[in-house]
Structures are given as C-alpha cells and as structure tokens.
Amino acid sequence: MRRFNNRTVIVTGGARGMGASHARGFVAEGANVVIADVLEQEGRTLADELGDQAIFSRLDVTSDADWAATVAAAEDTFGPVSVLINNAGIVRFGVIAETELAAWRQVIDINLTGTYLGTRAVVPSMRKAGGGAIVNISSTEGMRGNFGIGAYVASKWGARGLTKTAALELGRDNIRVNSIHPGVIRTPMIAGPAAAAFEALVSD
C-alpha cells in the first residue's frame, strides 16, 4: 500500500518548482492532490499530466475567499483534507534601508499571512478527516539572517514561530504541524534575472 492512498492533499504554489515536485511525489504515493496556485496555465497543465488524482484550483494565498473555494473544491472532488503543504512563497531582493513598504508587505503577506490563512482554512476539514498534517515550507533563513533579503528572512522566521504555536494548539485534534527548512534550491522563482539581481546586490 502506498503511504497516502486516497488522502486529500493541498499543495500551494503547486504549479511549478518545489510545489510541482511535492504534487508529483504525493500522487506517486497514492494521494489525491489539489494543485493550488495563481499560475493557471502551468497549474492546469500539471493537473492534466497527473491525471484523475489531481485537480487545479486558482489560489491567491492572501485571499480568504480563495482559500474557502480551494478547500471546498478539495472536499467536493476528493473528500476532507488530510494534508496541507504551505509551499507558496516569493522573495524580493534589496537591503532593508532601500526596501519599499509595498515590497515588504507583499513578501510578508504571501509567505507568512498566506501560511496563517491556509492553516486556519483547513482545520475544519482536517477535523472531519479525523486529523491530518500541515507542513510549512520555511527556509534555512528561518533560523538565521542573510544579506539583502530582510523581508524574506522575517517571513520565514515568522512561519517557524507560527508552526510551533499551531502545533501546540492543534495537537488535540490529531493535527500535526511541522516546518521544514531547505537551503537554496534553483527554481524558476530565483533563476534568471532574479539570481542576477541578488548576485549584483551582494557583490556591491
């Protein structure tokens, strides 16, 4: 038996990069996966590739309404949610003294507030499932500082703290909450112009 047979899994930022890898891995282990992302064309293409075990749901992780619709789509298609992978995230490069407030807020809203909204949105569904697991994708930057990515670092420290509190609160519902902290992975988010911008920043 595969480890996630017939379990319902939501992967945010699931259309490409790490999220797409998560989605493929869960399907290979028998799960039914909701690929949740703002990248509609890429997300639908991946869902078609994965077949009957996957659907796409357009999700802006900062939107309560989008979260409600995504959880409803998951339940309607596959049943109550057993696993949430809070993977969606962005990075903006720039030293703190030169970071615009709008850029700061965008990173915090997606990386941290989106994780909070997702956690809150799936709890009723996981209770119906008899429990579940929430995995928040933090970063090695959630344990240290780093030059030129202050908003990202703050968001990932915040995600780690949110994880610890959610684990304490939701354990009574048989819901496990953990964070993982990968190092730098070359994905479309940090490839090309973004990588060049960061290299220029740290070499100044």
PERA-V607498 format. One record per residue. N is the residue number from 0. RES is the residue in one small letter. PSI is psi in degrees with one decimal (none if undefined). D_FIRST is the distance of its C-alpha to the first C-alpha in Angstrom with 1 decimal. Layout:
BEGIN
n->N res->RES psi->PSI d_first->D_FIRST
n->N res->RES psi->PSI d_first->D_FIRST
END
This chain:
BEGIN
n->0 res->m psi->135.9 d_first->0.0
n->1 res->r psi->153.3 d_first->3.8
n->2 res->r psi->-25.7 d_first->6.4
n->3 res->f psi->30.4 d_first->8.5
n->4 res->n psi->123.3 d_first->7.2
n->5 res->n psi->11.8 d_first->10.7
n->6 res->r psi->147.9 d_first->12.5
n->7 res->t psi->125.9 d_first->16.0
n->8 res->v psi->133.9 d_first->17.3
n->9 res->i psi->129.4 d_first->20.9
n->10 res->v psi->114.5 d_first->22.1
n->11 res->t psi->153.0 d_first->25.9
n->12 res->g psi->35.1 d_first->27.8
n->13 res->g psi->-1.1 d_first->24.8
n->14 res->a psi->-24.1 d_first->26.9
n->15 res->r psi->175.6 d_first->27.6
n->16 res->g psi->-139.6 d_first->27.5
n->17 res->m psi->-39.8 d_first->25.1
n->18 res->g psi->-42.4 d_first->24.0
n->19 res->a psi->-38.0 d_first->23.0
n->20 res->s psi->-41.6 d_first->21.0
n->21 res->h psi->-46.7 d_first->19.2
n->22 res->a psi->-46.2 d_first->18.5
n->23 res->r psi->-41.8 d_first->17.2
n->24 res->g psi->-42.0 d_first->14.9
n->25 res->f psi->-41.9 d_first->13.4
n->26 res->v psi->-41.4 d_first->13.1
n->27 res->a psi->-25.8 d_first->11.4
n->28 res->e psi->14.3 d_first->8.6
n->29 res->g psi->-0.3 d_first->8.5
n->30 res->a psi->158.5 d_first->11.5
n->31 res->n psi->125.3 d_first->14.7
n->32 res->v psi->133.2 d_first->17.5
n->33 res->v psi->114.5 d_first->21.2
n->34 res->i psi->108.9 d_first->23.2
n->35 res->a psi->122.2 d_first->26.3
n->36 res->d psi->163.7 d_first->29.4
n->37 res->v psi->-12.3 d_first->33.1
n->38 res->l psi->88.9 d_first->32.7
n->39 res->e psi->-46.8 d_first->32.3
n->40 res->q psi->-47.1 d_first->32.7
n->41 res->e psi->-39.0 d_first->30.2
n->42 res->g psi->-42.7 d_first->27.7
n->43 res->r psi->-37.2 d_first->27.9
n->44 res->t psi->-43.8 d_first->27.8
n->45 res->l psi->-42.2 d_first->24.5
n->46 res->a psi->-41.0 d_first->23.0
n->47 res->d psi->-39.9 d_first->24.3
n->48 res->e psi->-38.9 d_first->22.7
n->49 res->l psi->-14.5 d_first->19.2
n->50 res->g psi->-150.8 d_first->19.6
n->51 res->d psi->-15.0 d_first->18.5
n->52 res->q psi->7.0 d_first->16.1
n->53 res->a psi->144.6 d_first->19.1
n->54 res->i psi->162.3 d_first->22.6
n->55 res->f psi->139.7 d_first->25.6
n->56 res->s psi->126.3 d_first->27.7
n->57 res->r psi->123.1 d_first->31.0
n->58 res->l psi->115.8 d_first->31.2
n->59 res->d psi->112.0 d_first->34.1
n->60 res->v psi->-11.5 d_first->32.7
n->61 res->t psi->1.3 d_first->36.3
n->62 res->s psi->118.0 d_first->36.5
n->63 res->d psi->-42.7 d_first->35.7
n->64 res->a psi->-41.3 d_first->35.9
n->65 res->d psi->-39.6 d_first->33.4
n->66 res->w psi->-44.4 d_first->30.9
n->67 res->a psi->-42.1 d_first->31.4
n->68 res->a psi->-37.2 d_first->30.9
n->69 res->t psi->-43.6 d_first->27.7
n->70 res->v psi->-40.8 d_first->26.1
n->71 res->a psi->-41.4 d_first->27.4
n->72 res->a psi->-40.4 d_first->26.0
n->73 res->a psi->-48.1 d_first->22.5
n->74 res->e psi->-41.6 d_first->22.8
n->75 res->d psi->-34.9 d_first->24.5
n->76 res->t psi->-42.6 d_first->22.0
n->77 res->f psi->-19.3 d_first->18.6
n->78 res->g psi->178.6 d_first->19.4
n->79 res->p psi->149.1 d_first->20.3
n->80 res->v psi->130.3 d_first->19.6
n->81 res->s psi->-27.1 d_first->17.2
n->82 res->v psi->135.6 d_first->17.9
n->83 res->l psi->126.4 d_first->21.2
n->84 res->i psi->105.1 d_first->22.0
n->85 res->n psi->84.6 d_first->25.8
n->86 res->n psi->-24.3 d_first->26.4
n->87 res->a psi->135.8 d_first->29.5
n->88 res->g psi->159.2 d_first->32.6
n->89 res->i psi->165.9 d_first->35.9
n->90 res->v psi->143.4 d_first->38.5
n->91 res->r psi->132.3 d_first->42.2
n->92 res->f psi->139.3 d_first->44.5
n->93 res->g psi->142.3 d_first->47.8
n->94 res->v psi->154.6 d_first->49.6
n->95 res->i psi->-42.4 d_first->49.9
n->96 res->a psi->-17.3 d_first->53.7
n->97 res->e psi->9.5 d_first->53.1
n->98 res->t psi->124.1 d_first->50.0
n->99 res->e psi->147.8 d_first->50.8
n->100 res->l psi->-37.9 d_first->49.7
n->101 res->a psi->-39.3 d_first->48.0
n->102 res->a psi->-42.7 d_first->45.8
n->103 res->w psi->-50.4 d_first->45.1
n->104 res->r psi->-36.5 d_first->44.1
n->105 res->q psi->-44.5 d_first->41.9
n->106 res->v psi->-46.7 d_first->39.7
n->107 res->i psi->-41.3 d_first->39.6
n->108 res->d psi->-43.8 d_first->38.9
n->109 res->i psi->-50.0 d_first->35.9
n->110 res->n psi->-35.0 d_first->34.4
n->111 res->l psi->-55.6 d_first->35.2
n->112 res->t psi->-35.8 d_first->36.2
n->113 res->g psi->-36.9 d_first->33.3
n->114 res->t psi->-41.9 d_first->30.9
n->115 res->y psi->-46.7 d_first->32.7
n->116 res->l psi->-40.1 d_first->32.7
n->117 res->g psi->-44.0 d_first->29.0
n->118 res->t psi->-47.6 d_first->28.3
n->119 res->r psi->-38.6 d_first->30.7
n->120 res->a psi->-32.7 d_first->29.5
n->121 res->v psi->-12.4 d_first->25.8
n->122 res->v psi->-48.1 d_first->26.6
n->123 res->p psi->-38.0 d_first->27.4
n->124 res->s psi->-41.7 d_first->24.2
n->125 res->m psi->-34.9 d_first->22.0
n->126 res->r psi->-39.8 d_first->24.1
n->127 res->k psi->-33.2 d_first->23.2
n->128 res->a psi->-8.3 d_first->19.4
n->129 res->g psi->12.1 d_first->20.2
n->130 res->g psi->-178.6 d_first->19.9
n->131 res->g psi->-164.9 d_first->18.5
n->132 res->a psi->133.8 d_first->19.3
n->133 res->i psi->125.5 d_first->22.2
n->134 res->v psi->118.3 d_first->22.6
n->135 res->n psi->123.1 d_first->26.1
n->136 res->i psi->100.2 d_first->26.8
n->137 res->s psi->-130.4 d_first->30.1
n->138 res->s psi->162.5 d_first->31.6
n->139 res->t psi->-26.6 d_first->33.5
n->140 res->e psi->-8.9 d_first->36.5
n->141 res->g psi->3.2 d_first->35.2
n->142 res->m psi->2.3 d_first->36.5
n->143 res->r psi->173.6 d_first->39.7
n->144 res->g psi->164.9 d_first->42.4
n->145 res->n psi->148.0 d_first->42.8
n->146 res->f psi->132.6 d_first->45.8
n->147 res->g psi->7.7 d_first->46.1
n->148 res->i psi->48.6 d_first->43.0
n->149 res->g psi->-43.5 d_first->44.1
n->150 res->a psi->-41.2 d_first->42.5
n->151 res->y psi->-46.8 d_first->39.1
n->152 res->v psi->-46.6 d_first->39.4
n->153 res->a psi->-41.6 d_first->40.5
n->154 res->s psi->-36.9 d_first->37.6
n->155 res->k psi->-33.1 d_first->35.0
n->156 res->w psi->-43.1 d_first->36.7
n->157 res->g psi->-40.9 d_first->36.7
n->158 res->a psi->-36.5 d_first->33.0
n->159 res->r psi->-43.1 d_first->32.4
n->160 res->g psi->-40.1 d_first->34.8
n->161 res->l psi->-40.1 d_first->33.3
n->162 res->t psi->-47.0 d_first->29.9
n->163 res->k psi->-40.9 d_first->31.3
n->164 res->t psi->-43.7 d_first->33.1
n->165 res->a psi->-37.2 d_first->30.3
n->166 res->a psi->-41.6 d_first->28.1
n->167 res->l psi->-40.3 d_first->30.9
n->168 res->e psi->-34.1 d_first->31.4
n->169 res->l psi->-6.2 d_first->27.8
n->170 res->g psi->-35.3 d_first->26.4
n->171 res->r psi->-19.3 d_first->27.7
n->172 res->d psi->12.0 d_first->25.5
n->173 res->n psi->33.7 d_first->22.3
n->174 res->i psi->115.8 d_first->22.4
n->175 res->r psi->140.3 d_first->22.1
n->176 res->v psi->121.4 d_first->24.3
n->177 res->n psi->156.5 d_first->24.5
n->178 res->s psi->149.5 d_first->26.3
n->179 res->i psi->155.8 d_first->25.8
n->180 res->h psi->72.1 d_first->28.8
n->181 res->p psi->155.0 d_first->28.5
n->182 res->g psi->-163.4 d_first->31.7
n->183 res->v psi->128.1 d_first->33.3
n->184 res->i psi->127.9 d_first->31.0
n->185 res->r psi->101.7 d_first->32.8
n->186 res->t psi->172.3 d_first->31.6
n->187 res->p psi->-27.4 d_first->33.8
n->188 res->m psi->-33.3 d_first->34.9
n->189 res->i psi->8.9 d_first->36.8
n->190 res->a psi->168.5 d_first->37.6
n->191 res->g psi->-131.8 d_first->40.9
n->192 res->p psi->-35.4 d_first->43.7
n->193 res->a psi->-43.2 d_first->41.9
n->194 res->a psi->-41.1 d_first->41.5
n->195 res->a psi->-38.3 d_first->45.2
n->196 res->a psi->-41.1 d_first->46.4
n->197 res->f psi->-42.6 d_first->44.7
n->198 res->e psi->-38.7 d_first->46.1
n->199 res->a psi->-37.9 d_first->49.5
n->200 res->l psi->-48.2 d_first->49.3
n->201 res->v psi->-15.6 d_first->48.6
n->202 res->s psi->-9.2 d_first->51.2
n->203 res->d psi->none d_first->54.0
END
